[in-house]
Amino acid sequence: MNRKVHSITGLFNTPNEILNAVEEIRKAGYTMFDVNTPYPVHGIERAMKLKPSKLGYVTFFVGVSGALFAFLFMTWVSVNNYPLIIGGKPFFTWPAFIPITFEVTVLSASIATVLTMLFVMFRFPNISNPLHDTNYMKQVSSDKFGIMISSLDPKFDENSASELLLKLGAKNIELVYYPDDIKIKVFEPKFIIFLLLVAVLTSGTTYFLLNKLMYMQPFSWMSEQNKVLPQTKSDFWSDGFSNRMPVPGTVSRNYIGYEFKGKPDSVIYGLSNPLPFNSKIIDIGKQRYNTFCSPCHGYFGKGDSRLRNQFPAPPTLLSEKVKKWVDGNIFHVITNGQNVMPSYAKQISVEDRWAIVHYIRVLQRAQDAKDTDLENNVK
């Protein structure tokens, strides 16, 4: 008789009955009640006059904060703390920041959402509820529709609430009591031992699968292959080297070698630009030049390096010497390299190298434009 009442519950058979009961209970002035159904009932939230959850505000705030932190942190590192020149790109390359920004946004928002539900809304670790293990909860988890009126409601009275549920056609009306001793079981020794056992079994199983089982037959087939690992000695060839030199005199299929490889530019002859001189080719040459050449030669070929004296500045491309060169000489320097400039044959295709030569001619002509060039441009 001295037990404290938690709530009073009632069961209904159909969704229409539960919707009608909710409206009548709300009209009666009750505000602290809940509905339990075996599946979602359309319109139940409107009938209960439920307010939108505030959990979305937490998710939005933490997600936006994570996105701003990630984006601004990467910007600070790239622009101020550790600036690097990569392929002539600017320090603030924001498209490269997007994947990390997205990941931090999603992870921070999801983690904050789960923690807020557990510790704020569910009041973890006090997650016990007197409705658990009651006949009411067993029924609404199967095929019944139930209403629970909390004893914390200002209008709650056992008799009046029971009469209202009976009037609405509720079945199995019963009082739910708080347990005699409310104990937080999450810190019980049995539960702690259970968590430790789960941790040991999980880590032990993972270690066995990844470090032992994968090296046992037949699971070790992928690791025991007839292949050569980097930085290892070959036991097959007598010289101990794994990579073999090509057979003398052979070339790759469809490969045309560069006949002036390793020779000075003074021996270049008969090497003319095969690409037409038009705006499309010049645009390609400009893009490749700005990517590969401008960090050292500058955007206008003046030799004004953008590397801040971190590398020797090259000579200008606008000198009389370079202007008098044939296109093959410039192509040869790009392909073969010169002085401290390495070969760009592996980074830039043959066609793009010739397009760069065309663009260099445009830069040279732009520095010494004639009246006829301006007249043709106006026309």
BALOBA-1460 file (C-alpha; in Angstrom, 3 decimals):
// residues 379
<rec num="1" residu="m" x="0.000" y="0.000" z="0.000"/>
<rec num="2" residu="n" x="3.015" y="2.292" z="0.520"/>
<rec num="3" residu="r" x="4.485" y="1.775" z="-2.951"/>
<rec num="4" residu="k" x="4.725" y="4.869" z="-5.139"/>
<rec num="5" residu="v" x="2.612" y="4.900" z="-8.325"/>
<rec num="6" residu="h" x="4.483" y="5.481" z="-11.536"/>
<rec num="7" residu="s" x="1.553" y="5.544" z="-13.965"/>
<rec num="8" residu="i" x="-1.733" y="3.999" z="-15.008"/>
<rec num="9" residu="t" x="-2.007" y="2.097" z="-18.312"/>
<rec num="10" residu="g" x="-4.740" y="0.894" z="-20.589"/>
<rec num="11" residu="l" x="-4.868" y="-1.230" z="-23.764"/>
<rec num="12" residu="f" x="-6.851" y="-0.769" z="-27.003"/>
<rec num="13" residu="n" x="-7.382" y="-3.094" z="-29.940"/>
<rec num="14" residu="t" x="-7.236" y="-0.807" z="-33.023"/>
<rec num="15" residu="p" x="-5.369" y="2.318" z="-34.220"/>
<rec num="16" residu="n" x="-8.652" y="4.257" z="-34.467"/>
<rec num="17" residu="e" x="-9.406" y="3.537" z="-30.813"/>
<rec num="18" residu="i" x="-5.980" y="4.745" z="-29.697"/>
<rec num="19" residu="l" x="-6.249" y="7.945" z="-31.794"/>
<rec num="20" residu="n" x="-9.663" y="8.720" z="-30.309"/>
<rec num="21" residu="a" x="-8.417" y="7.963" z="-26.780"/>
<rec num="22" residu="v" x="-5.428" y="10.297" z="-27.225"/>
<rec num="23" residu="e" x="-7.644" y="13.192" z="-28.295"/>
<rec num="24" residu="e" x="-10.037" y="12.671" z="-25.374"/>
<rec num="25" residu="i" x="-7.215" y="12.421" z="-22.821"/>
<rec num="26" residu="r" x="-5.682" y="15.613" z="-24.158"/>
<rec num="27" residu="k" x="-9.062" y="17.366" z="-24.019"/>
<rec num="28" residu="a" x="-9.382" y="16.234" z="-20.420"/>
<rec num="29" residu="g" x="-6.321" y="18.323" z="-19.607"/>
<rec num="30" residu="y" x="-3.657" y="15.638" z="-19.280"/>
<rec num="31" residu="t" x="-0.244" y="16.655" z="-20.597"/>
<rec num="32" residu="m" x="2.129" y="13.985" z="-19.293"/>
<rec num="33" residu="f" x="1.104" y="10.799" z="-21.059"/>
<rec num="34" residu="d" x="2.649" y="8.524" z="-23.668"/>
<rec num="35" residu="v" x="1.461" y="6.088" z="-26.329"/>
<rec num="36" residu="n" x="2.989" y="2.693" z="-27.135"/>
<rec num="37" residu="t" x="2.121" y="0.860" z="-30.335"/>
<rec num="38" residu="p" x="3.494" y="-2.244" z="-32.091"/>
<rec num="39" residu="y" x="4.065" y="-0.200" z="-35.264"/>
<rec num="40" residu="p" x="3.961" y="3.516" z="-36.209"/>
<rec num="41" residu="v" x="0.424" y="4.904" z="-36.276"/>
<rec num="42" residu="h" x="-0.099" y="7.678" z="-38.819"/>
<rec num="43" residu="g" x="-1.212" y="10.944" z="-37.198"/>
<rec num="44" residu="i" x="-0.493" y="9.928" z="-33.607"/>
<rec num="45" residu="e" x="2.088" y="12.707" z="-33.147"/>
<rec num="46" residu="r" x="-0.434" y="15.366" z="-34.230"/>
<rec num="47" residu="a" x="-3.074" y="13.933" z="-31.934"/>
<rec num="48" residu="m" x="-0.613" y="14.061" z="-29.015"/>
<rec num="49" residu="k" x="0.453" y="17.624" z="-29.950"/>
<rec num="50" residu="l" x="4.087" y="16.576" z="-29.757"/>
<rec num="51" residu="k" x="6.636" y="19.336" z="-30.176"/>
<rec num="52" residu="p" x="9.602" y="18.849" z="-32.541"/>
<rec num="53" residu="s" x="12.614" y="17.235" z="-30.907"/>
<rec num="54" residu="k" x="15.430" y="19.565" z="-29.901"/>
<rec num="55" residu="l" x="17.965" y="16.885" z="-30.746"/>
<rec num="56" residu="g" x="18.271" y="18.287" z="-34.256"/>
<rec num="57" residu="y" x="19.608" y="21.569" z="-32.900"/>
<rec num="58" residu="v" x="22.432" y="19.710" z="-31.155"/>
<rec num="59" residu="t" x="23.239" y="17.775" z="-34.329"/>
<rec num="60" residu="f" x="23.219" y="20.934" z="-36.457"/>
<rec num="61" residu="f" x="25.304" y="23.026" z="-34.050"/>
<rec num="62" residu="v" x="27.990" y="20.386" z="-33.488"/>
<rec num="63" residu="g" x="28.073" y="19.472" z="-37.192"/>
<rec num="64" residu="v" x="28.544" y="23.080" z="-38.301"/>
<rec num="65" residu="s" x="31.140" y="23.632" z="-35.573"/>
<rec num="66" residu="g" x="33.058" y="20.548" z="-36.721"/>
<rec num="67" residu="a" x="32.921" y="21.677" z="-40.355"/>
<rec num="68" residu="l" x="34.184" y="25.178" z="-39.521"/>
<rec num="69" residu="f" x="36.935" y="23.826" z="-37.296"/>
<rec num="70" residu="a" x="38.181" y="21.356" z="-39.926"/>
<rec num="71" residu="f" x="38.049" y="23.873" z="-42.789"/>
<rec num="72" residu="l" x="39.661" y="26.727" z="-40.856"/>
<rec num="73" residu="f" x="42.314" y="24.456" z="-39.342"/>
<rec num="74" residu="m" x="43.371" y="23.134" z="-42.760"/>
<rec num="75" residu="t" x="43.358" y="26.684" z="-44.125"/>
<rec num="76" residu="w" x="45.597" y="27.888" z="-41.293"/>
<rec num="77" residu="v" x="48.046" y="25.007" z="-41.753"/>
<rec num="78" residu="s" x="48.190" y="25.345" z="-45.558"/>
<rec num="79" residu="v" x="48.419" y="29.138" z="-45.702"/>
<rec num="80" residu="n" x="50.258" y="30.165" z="-42.518"/>
<rec num="81" residu="n" x="51.764" y="27.332" z="-40.526"/>
<rec num="82" residu="y" x="53.193" y="24.992" z="-43.207"/>
<rec num="83" residu="p" x="52.697" y="26.361" z="-46.738"/>
<rec num="84" residu="l" x="53.791" y="24.072" z="-49.574"/>
<rec num="85" residu="i" x="53.877" y="24.642" z="-53.320"/>
<rec num="86" residu="i" x="52.497" y="21.572" z="-55.069"/>
<rec num="87" residu="g" x="52.374" y="21.633" z="-58.853"/>
<rec num="88" residu="g" x="52.090" y="25.402" z="-58.928"/>
<rec num="89" residu="k" x="48.787" y="25.361" z="-57.034"/>
<rec num="90" residu="p" x="47.905" y="28.182" z="-54.622"/>
<rec num="91" residu="f" x="48.259" y="27.632" z="-50.907"/>
<rec num="92" residu="f" x="44.509" y="27.948" z="-50.340"/>
<rec num="93" residu="t" x="43.272" y="24.951" z="-52.362"/>
<rec num="94" residu="w" x="39.820" y="24.658" z="-50.788"/>
<rec num="95" residu="p" x="38.534" y="21.766" z="-52.989"/>
<rec num="96" residu="a" x="41.118" y="19.503" z="-51.329"/>
<rec num="97" residu="f" x="39.674" y="20.434" z="-47.914"/>
<rec num="98" residu="i" x="36.132" y="19.274" z="-48.716"/>
<rec num="99" residu="p" x="36.513" y="15.485" z="-48.067"/>
<rec num="100" residu="i" x="38.059" y="16.007" z="-44.617"/>
<rec num="101" residu="t" x="35.530" y="18.739" z="-43.799"/>
<rec num="102" residu="f" x="32.680" y="16.382" z="-44.734"/>
<rec num="103" residu="e" x="34.063" y="13.539" z="-42.635"/>
<rec num="104" residu="v" x="34.583" y="15.721" z="-39.561"/>
<rec num="105" residu="t" x="31.066" y="17.147" z="-39.965"/>
<rec num="106" residu="v" x="29.415" y="13.727" z="-40.114"/>
<rec num="107" residu="l" x="31.479" y="12.162" z="-37.327"/>
<rec num="108" residu="s" x="31.159" y="15.053" z="-34.885"/>
<rec num="109" residu="a" x="27.418" y="15.452" z="-35.510"/>
<rec num="110" residu="s" x="26.667" y="11.727" z="-35.169"/>
<rec num="111" residu="i" x="28.769" y="11.277" z="-32.024"/>
<rec num="112" residu="a" x="27.210" y="14.341" z="-30.390"/>
<rec num="113" residu="t" x="23.716" y="13.077" z="-31.277"/>
<rec num="114" residu="v" x="24.281" y="9.671" z="-29.692"/>
<rec num="115" residu="l" x="25.902" y="11.088" z="-26.553"/>
<rec num="116" residu="t" x="23.105" y="13.645" z="-26.120"/>
<rec num="117" residu="m" x="20.461" y="10.928" z="-26.388"/>
<rec num="118" residu="l" x="22.261" y="8.686" z="-23.891"/>
<rec num="119" residu="f" x="23.337" y="11.160" z="-21.232"/>
<rec num="120" residu="v" x="20.812" y="14.000" z="-21.548"/>
<rec num="121" residu="m" x="17.537" y="12.646" z="-22.899"/>
<rec num="122" residu="f" x="17.791" y="9.083" z="-21.558"/>
<rec num="123" residu="r" x="19.638" y="10.233" z="-18.418"/>
<rec num="124" residu="f" x="22.160" y="7.445" z="-18.671"/>
<rec num="125" residu="p" x="23.098" y="5.468" z="-16.635"/>
<rec num="126" residu="n" x="19.644" y="5.698" z="-14.982"/>
<rec num="127" residu="i" x="17.864" y="4.056" z="-17.919"/>
<rec num="128" residu="s" x="15.537" y="1.733" z="-15.991"/>
<rec num="129" residu="n" x="11.802" y="2.238" z="-16.441"/>
<rec num="130" residu="p" x="9.032" y="0.707" z="-14.316"/>
<rec num="131" residu="l" x="7.125" y="-0.189" z="-17.515"/>
<rec num="132" residu="h" x="9.767" y="-2.740" z="-18.413"/>
<rec num="133" residu="d" x="8.721" y="-6.363" z="-17.877"/>
<rec num="134" residu="t" x="5.078" y="-5.407" z="-17.299"/>
<rec num="135" residu="n" x="2.156" y="-7.119" z="-19.003"/>
<rec num="136" residu="y" x="1.329" y="-3.754" z="-20.603"/>
<rec num="137" residu="m" x="4.699" y="-3.569" z="-22.378"/>
<rec num="138" residu="k" x="4.437" y="-7.180" z="-23.545"/>
<rec num="139" residu="q" x="1.046" y="-6.498" z="-25.088"/>
<rec num="140" residu="v" x="1.934" y="-3.247" z="-26.874"/>
<rec num="141" residu="s" x="5.071" y="-4.934" z="-28.251"/>
<rec num="142" residu="s" x="2.869" y="-7.565" z="-29.884"/>
<rec num="143" residu="d" x="-0.583" y="-6.543" z="-31.146"/>
<rec num="144" residu="k" x="-2.144" y="-4.036" z="-28.713"/>
<rec num="145" residu="f" x="-2.171" y="-0.231" z="-28.564"/>
<rec num="146" residu="g" x="-1.565" y="1.310" z="-25.160"/>
<rec num="147" residu="i" x="-1.756" y="4.621" z="-23.308"/>
<rec num="148" residu="m" x="0.230" y="5.442" z="-20.197"/>
<rec num="149" residu="i" x="-0.746" y="8.422" z="-17.996"/>
<rec num="150" residu="s" x="2.125" y="9.459" z="-15.736"/>
<rec num="151" residu="s" x="1.589" y="10.072" z="-12.030"/>
<rec num="152" residu="l" x="3.659" y="13.260" z="-12.424"/>
<rec num="153" residu="d" x="0.830" y="14.884" z="-14.382"/>
<rec num="154" residu="p" x="-0.721" y="17.757" z="-12.365"/>
<rec num="155" residu="k" x="-4.244" y="16.377" z="-12.981"/>
<rec num="156" residu="f" x="-3.341" y="12.783" z="-12.123"/>
<rec num="157" residu="d" x="-5.692" y="10.941" z="-9.807"/>
<rec num="158" residu="e" x="-5.908" y="7.172" z="-9.746"/>
<rec num="159" residu="n" x="-9.691" y="7.007" z="-9.690"/>
<rec num="160" residu="s" x="-10.410" y="9.743" z="-12.249"/>
<rec num="161" residu="a" x="-7.724" y="8.485" z="-14.638"/>
<rec num="162" residu="s" x="-8.997" y="4.919" z="-14.334"/>
<rec num="163" residu="e" x="-12.576" y="6.035" z="-14.978"/>
<rec num="164" residu="l" x="-11.524" y="8.024" z="-18.047"/>
<rec num="165" residu="l" x="-9.662" y="5.059" z="-19.551"/>
<rec num="166" residu="l" x="-12.600" y="2.776" z="-18.805"/>
<rec num="167" residu="k" x="-14.976" y="5.258" z="-20.422"/>
<rec num="168" residu="l" x="-12.792" y="5.309" z="-23.551"/>
<rec num="169" residu="g" x="-12.980" y="1.517" z="-23.837"/>
<rec num="170" residu="a" x="-9.552" y="0.609" z="-22.505"/>
<rec num="171" residu="k" x="-8.881" y="-2.991" z="-21.466"/>
<rec num="172" residu="n" x="-6.551" y="-4.362" z="-18.786"/>
<rec num="173" residu="i" x="-6.321" y="-1.081" z="-16.883"/>
<rec num="174" residu="e" x="-3.595" y="-1.384" z="-14.257"/>
<rec num="175" residu="l" x="-1.390" y="0.683" z="-12.013"/>
<rec num="176" residu="v" x="2.379" y="0.566" z="-12.485"/>
<rec num="177" residu="y" x="4.520" y="1.114" z="-9.394"/>
<rec num="178" residu="y" x="8.085" y="2.225" z="-8.909"/>
<rec num="179" residu="p" x="10.349" y="-0.574" z="-7.696"/>
<rec num="180" residu="d" x="11.002" y="-0.680" z="-3.972"/>
<rec num="181" residu="d" x="14.709" y="0.031" z="-4.415"/>
<rec num="182" residu="i" x="15.892" y="1.995" z="-7.431"/>
<rec num="183" residu="k" x="19.449" y="0.911" z="-8.072"/>
<rec num="184" residu="i" x="21.742" y="1.884" z="-10.924"/>
<rec num="185" residu="k" x="22.795" y="-1.534" z="-12.128"/>
<rec num="186" residu="v" x="25.339" y="-0.323" z="-14.640"/>
<rec num="187" residu="f" x="28.013" y="-0.161" z="-11.921"/>
<rec num="188" residu="e" x="27.281" y="-3.572" z="-10.426"/>
<rec num="189" residu="p" x="30.334" y="-5.874" z="-10.236"/>
<rec num="190" residu="k" x="28.587" y="-8.462" z="-12.422"/>
<rec num="191" residu="f" x="28.023" y="-5.931" z="-15.182"/>
<rec num="192" residu="i" x="31.596" y="-4.615" z="-14.981"/>
<rec num="193" residu="i" x="32.938" y="-8.187" z="-15.165"/>
<rec num="194" residu="f" x="30.684" y="-8.837" z="-18.159"/>
<rec num="195" residu="l" x="32.084" y="-5.776" z="-19.952"/>
<rec num="196" residu="l" x="35.643" y="-6.908" z="-19.237"/>
<rec num="197" residu="l" x="34.908" y="-10.381" z="-20.581"/>
<rec num="198" residu="v" x="33.391" y="-8.906" z="-23.742"/>
<rec num="199" residu="a" x="36.454" y="-6.673" z="-24.219"/>
<rec num="200" residu="v" x="38.872" y="-9.573" z="-23.698"/>
<rec num="201" residu="l" x="36.946" y="-11.913" z="-26.021"/>
<rec num="202" residu="t" x="36.585" y="-9.253" z="-28.710"/>
<rec num="203" residu="s" x="40.228" y="-8.196" z="-28.664"/>
<rec num="204" residu="g" x="41.429" y="-11.793" z="-28.425"/>
<rec num="205" residu="t" x="39.265" y="-12.928" z="-31.329"/>
<rec num="206" residu="t" x="40.357" y="-9.962" z="-33.441"/>
<rec num="207" residu="y" x="44.031" y="-10.635" z="-32.679"/>
<rec num="208" residu="f" x="43.666" y="-14.310" z="-33.565"/>
<rec num="209" residu="l" x="41.853" y="-13.610" z="-36.833"/>
<rec num="210" residu="l" x="44.212" y="-10.891" z="-38.086"/>
<rec num="211" residu="n" x="47.541" y="-12.147" z="-36.733"/>
<rec num="212" residu="k" x="47.231" y="-15.940" z="-36.637"/>
<rec num="213" residu="l" x="44.414" y="-17.291" z="-38.760"/>
<rec num="214" residu="m" x="45.339" y="-15.220" z="-41.822"/>
<rec num="215" residu="y" x="48.790" y="-16.879" z="-41.817"/>
<rec num="216" residu="m" x="47.440" y="-20.426" z="-41.636"/>
<rec num="217" residu="q" x="46.558" y="-22.619" z="-44.567"/>
<rec num="218" residu="p" x="44.417" y="-22.142" z="-46.587"/>
<rec num="219" residu="f" x="43.913" y="-18.488" z="-45.523"/>
<rec num="220" residu="s" x="47.562" y="-17.559" z="-46.154"/>
<rec num="221" residu="w" x="47.360" y="-17.873" z="-49.921"/>
<rec num="222" residu="m" x="47.250" y="-14.104" z="-50.460"/>
<rec num="223" residu="s" x="50.359" y="-13.508" z="-48.332"/>
<rec num="224" residu="e" x="52.393" y="-16.423" z="-49.730"/>
<rec num="225" residu="q" x="52.620" y="-15.486" z="-53.382"/>
<rec num="226" residu="n" x="55.347" y="-16.003" z="-55.934"/>
<rec num="227" residu="k" x="56.246" y="-12.356" z="-56.061"/>
<rec num="228" residu="v" x="59.080" y="-10.051" z="-55.153"/>
<rec num="229" residu="l" x="58.652" y="-7.624" z="-52.270"/>
<rec num="230" residu="p" x="60.316" y="-4.196" z="-52.304"/>
<rec num="231" residu="q" x="63.796" y="-3.942" z="-50.801"/>
<rec num="232" residu="t" x="64.259" y="-7.730" z="-50.759"/>
<rec num="233" residu="k" x="66.866" y="-9.933" z="-52.413"/>
<rec num="234" residu="s" x="65.872" y="-12.318" z="-55.168"/>
<rec num="235" residu="d" x="66.665" y="-15.987" z="-54.582"/>
<rec num="236" residu="f" x="65.815" y="-16.885" z="-58.187"/>
<rec num="237" residu="w" x="68.354" y="-14.821" z="-60.149"/>
<rec num="238" residu="s" x="72.051" y="-15.353" z="-59.541"/>
<rec num="239" residu="d" x="72.809" y="-11.638" z="-59.278"/>
<rec num="240" residu="g" x="70.181" y="-11.175" z="-56.543"/>
<rec num="241" residu="f" x="68.260" y="-8.488" z="-58.447"/>
<rec num="242" residu="s" x="64.523" y="-8.859" z="-58.968"/>
<rec num="243" residu="n" x="63.958" y="-6.321" z="-61.731"/>
<rec num="244" residu="r" x="65.510" y="-7.435" z="-65.000"/>
<rec num="245" residu="m" x="66.916" y="-5.226" z="-67.693"/>
<rec num="246" residu="p" x="65.119" y="-5.383" z="-71.087"/>
<rec num="247" residu="v" x="66.615" y="-7.578" z="-73.751"/>
<rec num="248" residu="p" x="69.180" y="-5.487" z="-75.667"/>
<rec num="249" residu="g" x="67.762" y="-3.952" z="-78.813"/>
<rec num="250" residu="t" x="64.082" y="-4.297" z="-77.847"/>
<rec num="251" residu="v" x="61.579" y="-1.470" z="-77.366"/>
<rec num="252" residu="s" x="58.020" y="-1.322" z="-76.061"/>
<rec num="253" residu="r" x="55.170" y="-1.726" z="-78.505"/>
<rec num="254" residu="n" x="54.160" y="1.584" z="-80.160"/>
<rec num="255" residu="y" x="57.094" y="3.314" z="-78.463"/>
<rec num="256" residu="i" x="59.051" y="5.936" z="-80.389"/>
<rec num="257" residu="g" x="62.239" y="6.942" z="-78.629"/>
<rec num="258" residu="y" x="63.652" y="10.422" z="-78.480"/>
<rec num="259" residu="e" x="66.657" y="10.405" z="-80.803"/>
<rec num="260" residu="f" x="68.368" y="13.405" z="-79.180"/>
<rec num="261" residu="k" x="68.187" y="12.114" z="-75.619"/>
<rec num="262" residu="g" x="71.253" y="13.172" z="-73.608"/>
<rec num="263" residu="k" x="72.640" y="15.371" z="-76.374"/>
<rec num="264" residu="p" x="73.225" y="19.159" z="-76.241"/>
<rec num="265" residu="d" x="70.696" y="21.486" z="-77.839"/>
<rec num="266" residu="s" x="73.248" y="22.555" z="-80.468"/>
<rec num="267" residu="v" x="72.790" y="19.282" z="-82.370"/>
<rec num="268" residu="i" x="69.039" y="19.652" z="-82.780"/>
<rec num="269" residu="y" x="67.965" y="19.583" z="-86.423"/>
<rec num="270" residu="g" x="64.842" y="18.728" z="-88.351"/>
<rec num="271" residu="l" x="62.687" y="18.864" z="-85.212"/>
<rec num="272" residu="s" x="59.639" y="20.995" z="-86.003"/>
<rec num="273" residu="n" x="56.405" y="21.555" z="-84.074"/>
<rec num="274" residu="p" x="53.755" y="19.155" z="-85.418"/>
<rec num="275" residu="l" x="50.815" y="20.928" z="-83.731"/>
<rec num="276" residu="p" x="48.796" y="23.676" z="-85.419"/>
<rec num="277" residu="f" x="49.063" y="27.179" z="-83.979"/>
<rec num="278" residu="n" x="45.489" y="27.908" z="-82.863"/>
<rec num="279" residu="s" x="43.640" y="29.059" z="-79.732"/>
<rec num="280" residu="k" x="42.781" y="25.531" z="-78.588"/>
<rec num="281" residu="i" x="46.413" y="24.384" z="-78.612"/>
<rec num="282" residu="i" x="47.539" y="27.625" z="-76.982"/>
<rec num="283" residu="d" x="44.991" y="27.165" z="-74.151"/>
<rec num="284" residu="i" x="46.338" y="23.663" z="-73.522"/>
<rec num="285" residu="g" x="49.885" y="24.961" z="-73.556"/>
<rec num="286" residu="k" x="48.980" y="27.750" z="-71.129"/>
<rec num="287" residu="q" x="47.435" y="25.337" z="-68.662"/>
<rec num="288" residu="r" x="50.423" y="22.963" z="-68.780"/>
<rec num="289" residu="y" x="52.889" y="25.866" z="-68.610"/>
<rec num="290" residu="n" x="51.197" y="27.376" z="-65.542"/>
<rec num="291" residu="t" x="51.228" y="23.973" z="-63.833"/>
<rec num="292" residu="f" x="54.760" y="22.751" z="-64.577"/>
<rec num="293" residu="c" x="56.803" y="25.753" z="-65.743"/>
<rec num="294" residu="s" x="55.505" y="28.845" z="-63.957"/>
<rec num="295" residu="p" x="56.793" y="27.913" z="-60.450"/>
<rec num="296" residu="c" x="60.346" y="28.555" z="-61.728"/>
<rec num="297" residu="h" x="59.965" y="30.620" z="-64.916"/>
<rec num="298" residu="g" x="57.064" y="32.788" z="-63.701"/>
<rec num="299" residu="y" x="53.682" y="33.230" z="-65.332"/>
<rec num="300" residu="f" x="55.132" y="35.450" z="-68.086"/>
<rec num="301" residu="g" x="58.435" y="33.628" z="-68.663"/>
<rec num="302" residu="k" x="60.573" y="36.358" z="-67.116"/>
<rec num="303" residu="g" x="62.439" y="33.982" z="-64.811"/>
<rec num="304" residu="d" x="60.840" y="35.549" z="-61.727"/>
<rec num="305" residu="s" x="60.495" y="32.360" z="-59.729"/>
<rec num="306" residu="r" x="57.544" y="31.948" z="-57.360"/>
<rec num="307" residu="l" x="59.622" y="29.693" z="-55.092"/>
<rec num="308" residu="r" x="60.839" y="32.591" z="-52.901"/>
<rec num="309" residu="n" x="64.534" y="31.907" z="-53.579"/>
<rec num="310" residu="q" x="64.200" y="28.319" z="-52.370"/>
<rec num="311" residu="f" x="65.550" y="27.136" z="-55.737"/>
<rec num="312" residu="p" x="67.904" y="28.763" z="-58.258"/>
<rec num="313" residu="a" x="65.958" y="31.092" z="-60.571"/>
<rec num="314" residu="p" x="66.190" y="30.075" z="-64.255"/>
<rec num="315" residu="p" x="67.019" y="32.469" z="-67.122"/>
<rec num="316" residu="t" x="64.245" y="34.375" z="-68.821"/>
<rec num="317" residu="l" x="62.439" y="32.821" z="-71.768"/>
<rec num="318" residu="l" x="62.167" y="36.246" z="-73.397"/>
<rec num="319" residu="s" x="65.867" y="36.618" z="-74.221"/>
<rec num="320" residu="e" x="67.077" y="37.001" z="-77.793"/>
<rec num="321" residu="k" x="68.768" y="33.600" z="-77.525"/>
<rec num="322" residu="v" x="65.543" y="31.771" z="-76.770"/>
<rec num="323" residu="k" x="63.612" y="33.843" z="-79.325"/>
<rec num="324" residu="k" x="66.048" y="32.779" z="-82.038"/>
<rec num="325" residu="w" x="65.797" y="29.139" z="-81.040"/>
<rec num="326" residu="v" x="63.692" y="26.922" z="-83.264"/>
<rec num="327" residu="d" x="60.764" y="25.159" z="-81.609"/>
<rec num="328" residu="g" x="62.808" y="21.971" z="-81.483"/>
<rec num="329" residu="n" x="65.371" y="23.571" z="-79.160"/>
<rec num="330" residu="i" x="62.725" y="24.492" z="-76.564"/>
<rec num="331" residu="f" x="61.118" y="21.071" z="-76.902"/>
<rec num="332" residu="h" x="64.540" y="19.476" z="-76.386"/>
<rec num="333" residu="v" x="65.174" y="21.365" z="-73.147"/>
<rec num="334" residu="i" x="61.751" y="20.360" z="-71.776"/>
<rec num="335" residu="t" x="62.330" y="16.742" z="-72.803"/>
<rec num="336" residu="n" x="66.007" y="16.349" z="-71.956"/>
<rec num="337" residu="g" x="66.462" y="18.908" z="-69.163"/>
<rec num="338" residu="q" x="69.249" y="21.459" z="-68.844"/>
<rec num="339" residu="n" x="71.594" y="22.373" z="-65.990"/>
<rec num="340" residu="v" x="69.545" y="22.107" z="-62.748"/>
<rec num="341" residu="m" x="66.283" y="21.712" z="-64.665"/>
<rec num="342" residu="p" x="65.280" y="18.026" z="-64.817"/>
<rec num="343" residu="s" x="63.579" y="16.295" z="-67.703"/>
<rec num="344" residu="y" x="59.781" y="16.606" z="-67.796"/>
<rec num="345" residu="a" x="59.343" y="13.772" z="-70.284"/>
<rec num="346" residu="k" x="57.584" y="11.586" z="-67.696"/>
<rec num="347" residu="q" x="55.333" y="14.354" z="-66.355"/>
<rec num="348" residu="i" x="54.253" y="15.981" z="-69.627"/>
<rec num="349" residu="s" x="53.136" y="14.139" z="-72.766"/>
<rec num="350" residu="v" x="54.776" y="14.797" z="-76.149"/>
<rec num="351" residu="e" x="51.748" y="16.716" z="-77.466"/>
<rec num="352" residu="d" x="51.541" y="18.874" z="-74.347"/>
<rec num="353" residu="r" x="55.256" y="19.701" z="-74.592"/>
<rec num="354" residu="w" x="54.738" y="21.004" z="-78.111"/>
<rec num="355" residu="a" x="51.684" y="22.962" z="-76.898"/>
<rec num="356" residu="i" x="53.889" y="24.572" z="-74.221"/>
<rec num="357" residu="v" x="56.335" y="25.610" z="-76.944"/>
<rec num="358" residu="h" x="53.490" y="27.381" z="-78.775"/>
<rec num="359" residu="y" x="52.485" y="29.173" z="-75.591"/>
<rec num="360" residu="i" x="56.073" y="30.296" z="-74.947"/>
<rec num="361" residu="r" x="56.052" y="31.829" z="-78.431"/>
<rec num="362" residu="v" x="52.870" y="33.685" z="-77.442"/>
<rec num="363" residu="l" x="54.592" y="35.053" z="-74.324"/>
<rec num="364" residu="q" x="57.561" y="36.177" z="-76.410"/>
<rec num="365" residu="r" x="55.355" y="37.868" z="-78.982"/>
<rec num="366" residu="a" x="53.288" y="39.554" z="-76.249"/>
<rec num="367" residu="q" x="56.425" y="41.204" z="-74.834"/>
<rec num="368" residu="d" x="57.298" y="42.678" z="-78.236"/>
<rec num="369" residu="a" x="53.912" y="43.246" z="-79.862"/>
<rec num="370" residu="k" x="53.723" y="45.101" z="-83.162"/>
<rec num="371" residu="d" x="51.110" y="47.524" z="-84.407"/>
<rec num="372" residu="t" x="49.838" y="44.892" z="-86.816"/>
<rec num="373" residu="d" x="49.139" y="42.556" z="-83.854"/>
<rec num="374" residu="l" x="46.966" y="45.187" z="-82.240"/>
<rec num="375" residu="e" x="45.157" y="45.901" z="-85.527"/>
<rec num="376" residu="n" x="44.440" y="42.205" z="-86.080"/>
<rec num="377" residu="n" x="43.198" y="41.911" z="-82.531"/>
<rec num="378" residu="v" x="40.814" y="44.831" z="-82.994"/>
<rec num="379" residu="k" x="39.471" y="43.308" z="-86.214"/>
